[in-house]
Amino acid sequence: MASRTPDKRQAMVLAVMNNKGGAGKTSTATNLAVAMAQSGRRGLLIDSDQQANATEVLAHGRKFYAQYGHTICDLYANARFDIREAIIPARAGDTDIPNLDFLPADPTFEKTLEQTLTRSHREKILYRHLQTVIGDYDFIIIDCSPGLNLATGNAIYVADHVLVPIDGGSFALSALEVMLDFMDEINEGEYKRFSVFRNEYNRSNKVINKFIEDQLEQHPRLKGRVLESSIRADQTIVQSQVACIPLYYYAKGSLALNDYRKLARELEEKTQKEVA
């Protein structure tokens, strides 16, 4: 991303991504955004995934949102489109979520991306649109698709920091390796503004936990980039996603909410140091 102007407010842009499906990108993006908004910061969450799962959670279950209004598809289809026309209040069911706006996706996004591949400077599409609103927010979170496609490349280009959830499933670490190579390609050099954290962490799985922790510790690219925060395995997280409601509005007593708050605080400290 281009350098910041010191005397001008600009949102901190976080991209949540992992090349592996099922690592918890959408649950991380949506619940982290709510936690950050509850701390008093004004935010925008962008659904940049053709699966439109975040749209289901934050737009009252409207997965095919193009039937109701503008989506991220309009940003990639029209260089002159005003991004503000696609931004709506984030919602938990019928309730607006304070301090949080949302930019929906739609399953047709995949086709839109295919039609955009011939455009020049196509990796800068999202960056250019965000310049209109980046001064309106304290943070912007981008929920990325599991594939390393044009939308993911755009998210890497515009992001101040990339957040990578690592679950306990197979291929979690090999997917990370592929993603690091992709980040380097977009950055045209070694990409350093990223961190990883354990998601769906189950303390009772001692063998797999020890294996993953050893692999993360030994990886030459991950020194100082493994966060202390982790998100525990909690059925209420899964249930809230099925119900298409952020965790806080589904189960306010869930212990996992404390995990998201801790992750938000740690990320804020880390990104502030990177900008300084």
PEJO-V289623 format. One record per residue. N is the residue number from 1. PSI is psi as a letter, one per 30 degrees, with the letter a starting at -180 (NA if undefined). D_CENTER is the distance of its C-alpha to the mean C-alpha in Angstrom with 1 decimal. Layout:
# PEJO-V289623
n;psi;d_center
N;PSI;D_CENTER
N;PSI;D_CENTER
This chain:
# PEJO-V289623
n;psi;d_center
1;l;16.2
2;l;19.5
3;l;21.1
4;l;20.8
5;j;23.9
6;e;24.9
7;g;26.6
8;k;23.9
9;k;21.0
10;k;17.7
11;k;14.2
12;k;12.2
13;j;9.2
14;k;6.2
15;k;4.2
16;j;2.9
17;l;6.1
18;k;9.6
19;f;12.6
20;k;13.9
21;l;13.5
22;g;13.6
23;f;11.9
24;h;10.0
25;e;6.4
26;e;7.0
27;e;9.2
28;e;7.1
29;e;4.5
30;e;7.9
31;e;10.2
32;e;8.8
33;e;8.8
34;e;12.3
35;e;13.4
36;e;12.9
37;e;14.5
38;f;17.3
39;f;18.1
40;f;19.2
41;k;16.6
42;k;15.8
43;l;12.3
44;k;10.7
45;k;7.8
46;k;7.7
47;j;8.0
48;h;8.5
49;k;9.9
50;f;13.6
51;f;13.7
52;h;12.6
53;e;11.9
54;e;9.7
55;e;12.7
56;e;15.0
57;e;13.7
58;g;13.6
59;h;16.4
60;h;19.0
61;g;18.7
62;i;19.2
63;e;17.5
64;i;19.8
65;f;19.0
66;f;21.0
67;f;24.0
68;f;23.3
69;a;22.0
70;l;20.0
71;a;16.6
72;f;14.4
73;e;17.4
74;e;19.6
75;e;17.7
76;f;18.3
77;f;21.7
78;j;23.2
79;f;23.0
80;g;24.8
81;k;22.7
82;j;22.0
83;f;18.3
84;f;19.5
85;f;21.2
86;f;18.0
87;k;16.4
88;l;17.5
89;k;17.5
90;k;14.9
91;k;17.2
92;j;18.1
93;b;20.8
94;g;23.2
95;k;22.1
96;k;20.2
97;j;17.6
98;k;19.0
99;g;17.2
100;k;14.2
101;l;14.0
102;k;12.2
103;j;12.3
104;l;13.1
105;a;13.2
106;k;16.3
107;f;17.6
108;f;19.6
109;e;16.7
110;e;17.8
111;e;21.3
112;e;20.2
113;e;18.5
114;e;21.8
115;f;23.8
116;f;21.9
117;f;22.6
118;f;25.9
119;k;24.8
120;k;25.3
121;h;22.5
122;f;20.1
123;f;17.3
124;g;17.6
125;e;17.3
126;e;14.0
127;e;15.1
128;e;18.4
129;e;17.4
130;f;15.2
131;f;18.3
132;e;19.9
133;f;17.6
134;f;16.1
135;f;19.0
136;f;18.6
137;l;15.6
138;f;15.0
139;l;11.3
140;k;8.7
141;k;5.0
142;j;3.9
143;j;3.3
144;l;5.8
145;l;9.2
146;f;11.1
147;l;13.5
148;i;13.9
149;a;14.9
150;e;15.4
151;e;12.1
152;e;10.3
153;e;13.1
154;e;12.5
155;e;9.0
156;e;10.7
157;e;13.6
158;f;12.2
159;k;9.9
160;f;11.9
161;k;10.1
162;k;8.0
163;k;7.2
164;j;8.8
165;k;9.8
166;j;13.5
167;a;15.5
168;g;19.3
169;l;19.8
170;l;21.6
171;g;20.3
172;e;17.3
173;e;18.7
174;e;20.0
175;e;16.7
176;e;15.4
177;e;18.5
178;e;18.0
179;e;14.5
180;e;16.1
181;e;18.8
182;e;16.6
183;e;14.9
184;e;18.6
185;e;19.7
186;e;17.4
187;f;18.3
188;h;21.9
189;l;22.3
190;k;20.8
191;k;17.2
192;f;17.2
193;i;14.2
194;l;12.1
195;l;12.4
196;l;12.5
197;l;13.2
198;k;15.1
199;l;13.6
200;h;16.3
201;k;18.8
202;j;22.4
203;f;25.0
204;f;27.7
205;i;26.5
206;e;28.2
207;e;29.0
208;e;25.5
209;e;24.1
210;e;26.7
211;e;26.1
212;e;22.3
213;e;23.0
214;e;25.8
215;e;23.8
216;e;21.0
217;e;23.8
218;f;25.8
219;k;23.2
220;f;24.3
221;f;20.8
222;g;19.4
223;k;22.0
224;g;20.6
225;g;17.0
226;j;17.0
227;l;16.0
228;e;18.6
229;k;16.3
230;l;15.8
231;j;15.0
232;l;18.2
233;k;19.0
234;k;19.9
235;f;21.0
236;f;20.2
237;e;16.4
238;e;17.4
239;e;19.9
240;e;17.7
241;e;15.4
242;e;18.7
243;f;19.9
244;h;17.0
245;k;16.8
246;l;14.4
247;e;16.0
248;e;17.8
249;f;19.5
250;e;20.5
251;i;21.8
252;f;22.2
253;g;24.2
254;k;21.5
255;f;21.6
256;f;18.0
257;e;17.2
258;e;18.8
259;e;16.4
260;e;13.3
261;e;15.5
262;e;16.6
263;e;13.1
264;e;12.5
265;e;15.9
266;e;15.7
267;e;12.6
268;e;14.6
269;e;17.6
270;e;16.2
271;e;14.7
272;e;17.9
273;e;20.0
274;e;18.3
275;e;19.1
276;NA;22.5
